[in-house]
């Protein structure tokens, strides 16, 4: 992927816009965190630390101290390194990541739970105090595959679509989003995407299960691929409200990439999501054929979206809300949920930052593999749809 130093001006402008978008999403998450604190003190009255102190404070460990042995974790090997080996370690705005850490502490793993009282207290600490505490309490390990393969992994992006929708079908809104059918657990696999469109039996089983209708079948497919999204729904009385639709199951059919199908057909060289939409606009007579190449259908449940909820993404596999720019999906057999991770990746977006393993996905397989949660809406979709670049990961694990 090109870097911002050697790309055409139009592409450079797009990347600057993407970086501004990521910064704005991070700010929105911080504002949401502060709103959620609404009058609740971060410290008990008798535990407010003096200014300039760090919970559990002690002089930071020397970066020249002896390293611990390597660790094996499921499908990955963790190789101990020094903090100075983490690219950009001294430059990250750690306060932007701390909100994601406190979210992880709502459902921490056993190895990380003991850190959570200190993590919460450090929410109002300075970046220097937060960094010193991390050096004292955590050991960085470079994540490597067990088998000798390429040193770099793969970073992709995902997001939460934001779509206009209607409770009632119309000429403008004719693509339904469904709740799970009543017999989903009985019939396995359930009807494929093509069968749902073609068979009266399948359509009858989904009658009355419609949550809402959207305008574009490709947008509906993107919503299913991402697993959740936001809908601006027009109700029958003309009022509008914002809701979230969250993953509630699938038809148990295999997932097949429509982008890969287009590449195999020689129909396009751009299998990013913007490229797929451009091909569909030029080939509307083949849109149904394209959709049917992916037999998997995702069913949803509707959830209310409060003002506080709207500042965060959907709940990931860890069970906590995702934070834009600070949450990643990982292979859970390589990195446990809730683990703080240092991420370094260069390409469309240059990233050197603290993130948290809070989600997973069927395509996220391998030790050095991550899906970066960008945020929500069209700009997030633009970034996520094009993000595919090399990756390095370091887990930050509690010291004994």
C-alpha positions as CSV (number, residue, x, y, z in Angstrom):
1,X,0.0,0.0,0.0
2,X,1.3,3.5,-0.7
3,X,2.3,5.8,2.1
4,X,1.3,9.5,2.4
5,X,4.8,10.6,1.3
6,X,4.6,9.2,-2.2
7,X,1.0,9.3,-3.3
8,X,-1.0,11.5,-5.6
9,X,-2.4,14.7,-4.1
10,X,-6.0,13.5,-4.3
11,X,-5.1,10.3,-2.4
12,X,-3.0,12.4,0.1
13,X,-6.0,14.6,0.8
14,X,-8.2,11.5,1.3
15,X,-5.7,10.1,3.9
16,X,-5.5,13.4,5.7
17,X,-9.3,13.4,5.9
18,X,-9.2,9.8,7.2
19,X,-6.7,10.8,9.9
20,X,-8.9,13.7,10.9
21,X,-11.9,11.3,11.0
22,X,-10.1,8.9,13.3
23,X,-9.1,11.7,15.6
24,X,-12.7,12.9,15.8
25,X,-14.0,9.4,16.5
26,X,-11.4,9.1,19.4
27,X,-12.6,12.5,20.7
28,X,-16.2,11.4,20.6
29,X,-15.4,8.3,22.6
30,X,-13.6,10.4,25.3
31,X,-16.6,12.7,25.5
32,X,-18.9,9.7,25.8
33,X,-16.7,8.4,28.7
34,X,-16.9,11.7,30.5
35,X,-20.6,11.9,30.0
36,X,-20.9,8.4,31.5
37,X,-19.0,9.5,34.5
38,X,-21.8,12.1,35.3
39,X,-21.0,13.1,38.8
40,X,-19.5,9.7,39.8
41,X,-16.1,10.2,41.4
42,X,-13.3,8.2,39.9
43,X,-11.7,7.8,43.4
44,X,-13.4,7.1,46.7
45,X,-13.2,10.2,48.8
46,X,-10.6,8.7,51.1
47,X,-8.5,7.4,48.2
48,X,-7.8,10.5,46.2
49,X,-4.0,10.3,45.4
50,X,-1.8,13.3,45.8
51,X,-1.1,15.1,42.5
52,X,1.8,13.6,40.6
53,X,1.5,10.2,42.1
54,X,0.8,6.9,40.4
55,X,-1.3,4.0,42.0
56,X,1.1,1.4,43.2
57,X,3.9,3.8,42.4
58,X,7.5,2.7,42.4
59,X,10.5,3.8,40.3
60,X,10.0,2.5,36.7
61,X,11.9,-0.6,35.9
62,X,15.1,0.0,33.9
63,X,14.8,-0.9,30.3
64,X,18.1,-2.8,30.8
65,X,16.6,-5.3,33.3
66,X,16.7,-9.0,32.5
67,X,13.9,-10.1,30.3
68,X,11.5,-12.9,31.3
69,X,11.3,-16.2,29.3
70,X,9.2,-16.4,26.2
71,X,5.6,-17.6,26.6
72,X,3.4,-19.9,24.5
73,X,-0.3,-19.0,24.2
74,X,-2.5,-21.2,22.1
75,X,-1.6,-20.6,18.4
76,X,1.0,-17.9,19.2
77,X,4.4,-17.5,20.8
78,X,5.1,-14.3,22.8
79,X,8.7,-13.2,22.7
80,X,9.7,-10.7,25.5
81,X,11.1,-7.3,24.3
82,X,12.1,-4.0,25.9
83,X,9.7,-1.1,25.9
84,X,12.2,0.9,23.7
85,X,11.5,-1.7,20.9
86,X,7.8,-0.6,20.6
87,X,7.6,1.8,17.6
88,X,6.1,5.1,18.7
89,X,5.8,4.1,22.4
90,X,6.5,7.6,23.7
91,X,4.2,9.4,21.2
92,X,0.8,7.8,21.7
93,X,-1.9,9.8,23.4
94,X,-2.6,7.2,26.0
95,X,-5.6,9.0,27.5
96,X,-7.5,8.3,24.3
97,X,-7.0,4.6,24.9
98,X,-7.8,4.6,28.6
99,X,-11.5,4.6,28.0
100,X,-11.2,1.3,26.0
101,X,-9.2,-0.1,29.0
102,X,-11.9,0.8,31.5
103,X,-14.4,-0.8,29.2
104,X,-12.4,-4.0,29.2
105,X,-12.4,-3.9,33.0
106,X,-16.1,-4.4,32.9
107,X,-15.4,-8.0,31.9
108,X,-11.7,-8.7,32.5
109,X,-10.0,-12.0,32.1
110,X,-8.6,-13.5,35.2
111,X,-5.0,-12.6,34.4
112,X,-5.8,-8.9,34.0
113,X,-8.5,-8.4,36.6
114,X,-6.1,-7.4,39.4
115,X,-5.0,-4.4,37.4
116,X,-8.4,-2.9,37.0
117,X,-8.7,-0.9,40.2
118,X,-5.5,0.9,39.3
119,X,-6.6,1.3,35.6
120,X,-9.7,3.1,36.8
121,X,-7.8,5.4,39.2
122,X,-5.4,6.2,36.4
123,X,-8.2,7.5,34.2
124,X,-7.5,11.1,35.4
125,X,-3.7,10.7,35.6
126,X,-1.3,12.4,33.2
127,X,0.1,10.6,30.1
128,X,3.5,10.4,31.8
129,X,2.0,8.8,34.9
130,X,0.0,6.3,32.8
131,X,3.1,5.4,30.8
132,X,5.3,5.0,33.9
133,X,2.6,2.8,35.5
134,X,2.5,0.6,32.3
135,X,6.2,0.2,32.3
136,X,6.2,-0.8,36.0
137,X,3.3,-3.2,35.8
138,X,3.4,-4.7,32.3
139,X,5.9,-6.6,30.2
140,X,5.7,-6.3,26.4
141,X,5.9,-9.5,24.3
142,X,6.2,-9.6,20.5
143,X,3.5,-11.8,19.1
144,X,4.8,-14.4,16.7
145,X,3.2,-17.5,15.0
146,X,4.2,-20.9,16.3
147,X,5.3,-21.9,12.8
148,X,8.0,-20.1,11.0
149,X,6.2,-17.9,8.4
150,X,6.4,-14.3,7.3
151,X,7.3,-11.9,10.1
152,X,4.5,-9.5,9.4
153,X,0.9,-10.1,9.7
154,X,-2.2,-8.5,8.3
155,X,-4.3,-5.5,9.5
156,X,-7.8,-4.9,8.0
157,X,-10.6,-2.7,9.2
158,X,-14.2,-2.9,10.2
159,X,-16.9,-0.4,11.1
160,X,-20.5,0.0,12.1
161,X,-22.7,1.0,9.1
162,X,-25.1,3.9,9.5
163,X,-28.1,3.5,7.2
164,X,-31.4,5.2,6.6
165,X,-34.3,2.8,6.9
166,X,-38.1,2.5,7.1
167,X,-40.4,0.4,9.2
168,X,-42.6,-0.2,6.1
169,X,-41.5,-1.3,2.6
170,X,-41.8,1.1,-0.3
171,X,-40.3,1.7,-3.7
172,X,-37.4,3.5,-2.1
173,X,-36.9,1.1,0.8
174,X,-37.4,-2.5,-0.2
175,X,-34.6,-4.6,1.2
176,X,-35.6,-6.2,4.5
177,X,-33.4,-6.8,7.6
178,X,-34.7,-9.8,9.6
179,X,-34.9,-11.1,13.1
180,X,-34.0,-14.8,13.3
181,X,-36.8,-17.1,12.0
182,X,-38.5,-19.3,14.6
183,X,-37.1,-22.5,13.2
184,X,-33.5,-21.3,12.9
185,X,-32.3,-23.8,15.6
186,X,-34.2,-26.7,14.1
187,X,-33.2,-26.4,10.4
188,X,-29.5,-26.5,9.9
189,X,-28.3,-25.2,7.6
190,X,-31.1,-22.8,7.1
191,X,-32.1,-21.5,3.6
192,X,-29.3,-19.8,1.6
193,X,-29.5,-16.2,0.4
194,X,-30.7,-17.3,-3.0
195,X,-33.3,-19.7,-1.5
196,X,-34.6,-16.9,0.7
197,X,-35.2,-14.8,-2.4
198,X,-36.7,-17.6,-4.5
199,X,-38.5,-20.1,-2.3
200,X,-42.0,-19.4,-1.0
201,X,-41.3,-21.7,2.1
202,X,-38.3,-19.5,3.1
203,X,-40.1,-16.3,2.5
204,X,-43.1,-17.5,4.6
205,X,-40.8,-18.4,7.5
206,X,-39.5,-14.8,7.5
207,X,-42.9,-13.1,7.2
208,X,-43.4,-10.8,10.2
209,X,-39.7,-11.0,11.2
210,X,-38.8,-7.8,9.4
211,X,-37.1,-5.2,11.6
212,X,-36.9,-2.5,8.9
213,X,-36.2,-2.0,5.2
214,X,-33.1,-0.3,3.7
215,X,-32.7,1.0,0.2
216,X,-29.6,-0.7,-1.2
217,X,-29.0,-4.5,-1.1
218,X,-25.3,-4.0,-1.1
219,X,-25.6,-1.8,2.0
220,X,-27.7,-4.6,3.6
221,X,-24.9,-7.1,2.7
222,X,-22.3,-4.8,4.2
223,X,-24.4,-4.6,7.4
224,X,-24.5,-8.4,7.6
225,X,-20.7,-8.7,7.0
226,X,-19.9,-6.1,9.7
227,X,-22.4,-7.9,12.1
228,X,-24.1,-4.8,13.5
229,X,-25.1,-1.3,12.5
230,X,-27.1,1.9,13.2
231,X,-30.4,2.6,11.5
232,X,-32.1,6.0,11.2
233,X,-35.6,4.6,11.0
234,X,-38.7,6.4,9.7
235,X,-41.6,5.1,11.7
236,X,-45.2,4.7,10.3
237,X,-46.2,8.1,11.9
238,X,-43.3,9.9,10.1
239,X,-41.1,10.3,13.2
240,X,-37.5,9.2,13.0
241,X,-35.3,7.6,15.6
242,X,-31.8,6.1,15.8
243,X,-31.5,2.4,16.8
244,X,-28.8,-0.3,16.7
245,X,-29.2,-3.7,15.0
246,X,-26.9,-6.3,16.6
247,X,-25.9,-9.7,15.4
248,X,-28.4,-12.4,16.5
249,X,-27.4,-15.4,14.4
250,X,-26.8,-16.7,10.8
251,X,-28.4,-19.2,8.5
252,X,-25.4,-21.5,9.1
253,X,-24.3,-21.3,5.4
254,X,-20.7,-20.7,4.5
255,X,-19.4,-17.1,4.0
256,X,-18.0,-16.4,0.6
257,X,-16.5,-13.0,-0.3
258,X,-18.2,-11.2,-3.2
259,X,-14.9,-9.3,-3.8
260,X,-13.0,-12.6,-4.3
261,X,-15.8,-13.7,-6.7
262,X,-15.3,-10.5,-8.8
263,X,-11.6,-11.0,-8.9
264,X,-12.0,-14.7,-10.0
265,X,-14.4,-13.5,-12.7
266,X,-11.9,-11.0,-13.9
267,X,-14.6,-8.4,-13.5
268,X,-12.5,-5.9,-11.5
269,X,-9.1,-5.3,-10.1
270,X,-10.4,-3.4,-7.1
271,X,-12.0,-5.8,-4.6
272,X,-12.3,-3.2,-1.8
273,X,-15.8,-2.3,-0.8
274,X,-15.8,1.0,-2.7
275,X,-14.6,-0.9,-5.7
276,X,-17.4,-3.5,-5.3
277,X,-20.0,-0.8,-5.2
278,X,-18.6,0.9,-8.2
279,X,-18.8,-2.4,-10.2
280,X,-22.4,-2.9,-9.1
281,X,-23.3,0.6,-10.2
282,X,-21.9,-0.2,-13.7
283,X,-23.4,-3.7,-13.8
284,X,-26.9,-3.5,-12.2
285,X,-28.1,-6.5,-14.3
286,X,-25.6,-8.7,-12.5
287,X,-26.2,-7.4,-8.9
288,X,-28.4,-10.4,-7.9
289,X,-25.8,-12.8,-9.2
290,X,-23.2,-11.1,-7.2
291,X,-25.3,-11.2,-4.0
292,X,-26.1,-14.9,-4.4
293,X,-22.4,-15.8,-4.5
294,X,-22.4,-15.4,-0.7
295,X,-25.0,-17.8,0.7
296,X,-24.6,-16.6,4.3
297,X,-27.3,-14.4,5.8
298,X,-27.1,-12.7,9.2
299,X,-30.1,-12.0,11.3
300,X,-30.3,-9.2,13.8
301,X,-32.0,-8.0,17.0
302,X,-32.9,-4.4,17.5
303,X,-31.4,-2.5,20.5
304,X,-32.2,1.0,21.8
305,X,-29.4,3.6,21.2
306,X,-29.1,6.1,24.1
307,X,-27.0,9.2,23.8
308,X,-24.3,7.4,25.8
309,X,-24.5,4.2,23.8
310,X,-24.1,6.3,20.6
311,X,-20.6,7.4,21.7
312,X,-19.4,3.8,21.5
313,X,-19.5,1.0,19.0
314,X,-21.4,-2.3,19.4
315,X,-20.5,-4.9,22.0
316,X,-17.6,-7.1,20.8
317,X,-17.0,-10.7,21.6
318,X,-15.5,-9.7,25.0
319,X,-19.0,-8.3,25.8
320,X,-18.0,-4.7,26.1
321,X,-18.7,-1.7,23.8
322,X,-16.0,-1.1,21.2
323,X,-14.0,2.1,21.1
324,X,-13.2,3.7,17.7
325,X,-9.5,3.5,17.0
326,X,-8.7,1.6,20.2
327,X,-10.5,-1.7,19.8
328,X,-9.4,-4.6,17.6
329,X,-10.7,-8.0,16.7
330,X,-8.2,-10.8,17.1
331,X,-7.9,-14.6,17.0
332,X,-8.9,-15.5,20.5
333,X,-6.7,-18.6,20.4
334,X,-3.7,-16.3,20.1
335,X,-4.5,-13.2,22.2
336,X,-7.0,-13.3,25.1
337,X,-9.9,-10.9,25.2
338,X,-9.2,-7.7,27.1
339,X,-5.5,-7.8,26.5
340,X,-3.7,-4.4,26.0
341,X,-1.8,-4.6,22.7
342,X,0.7,-2.4,21.0
343,X,-0.1,-2.2,17.3
344,X,2.2,-0.9,14.5
345,X,1.1,-0.8,10.9
346,X,2.0,1.5,7.9
347,X,0.1,2.0,4.7
348,X,-3.2,3.7,4.0
349,X,-3.3,4.8,7.7
350,X,-0.1,4.9,9.8
351,X,-0.8,3.5,13.2
352,X,1.5,3.1,16.3
353,X,-0.8,2.9,19.3
354,X,-2.3,1.2,22.3
355,X,-5.3,-0.9,21.4
356,X,-7.4,-3.6,23.1
357,X,-8.3,-7.1,22.0
358,X,-12.1,-6.9,22.5
359,X,-13.6,-8.7,19.5
360,X,-13.1,-11.5,17.0
361,X,-14.4,-12.6,13.6
362,X,-14.5,-15.7,11.4
363,X,-11.9,-14.2,9.0
364,X,-9.6,-13.2,11.8
365,X,-7.3,-16.2,12.0
366,X,-3.6,-16.3,12.9
367,X,-1.2,-15.0,15.5
368,X,-0.4,-11.7,13.9
369,X,-3.9,-10.8,12.5
370,X,-6.2,-8.0,13.6
371,X,-9.3,-6.2,12.5
372,X,-9.2,-2.5,13.5
373,X,-12.5,-1.0,14.6
374,X,-12.7,2.4,12.8
375,X,-16.0,3.7,14.0
376,X,-19.4,4.2,12.3
377,X,-20.9,5.9,9.3
378,X,-19.8,6.5,5.7
379,X,-16.3,7.9,6.5
380,X,-15.5,4.9,8.7
381,X,-16.8,2.6,5.9
382,X,-14.4,4.3,3.4
383,X,-11.4,3.7,5.7
384,X,-12.4,0.2,6.7
385,X,-13.2,-0.8,3.1
386,X,-9.7,0.0,1.9
387,X,-7.6,-0.9,5.0
388,X,-5.4,-3.9,4.2
389,X,-1.7,-3.5,5.2
390,X,1.2,-5.1,7.1
391,X,1.0,-5.5,10.9
392,X,3.1,-6.1,13.9
393,X,1.7,-6.8,17.4
394,X,3.0,-6.8,21.0
395,X,0.9,-7.9,23.9
396,X,1.4,-6.0,27.2
397,X,1.0,-8.7,29.8
398,X,1.1,-8.3,33.7
399,X,4.5,-8.9,35.3
400,X,4.6,-11.7,37.9
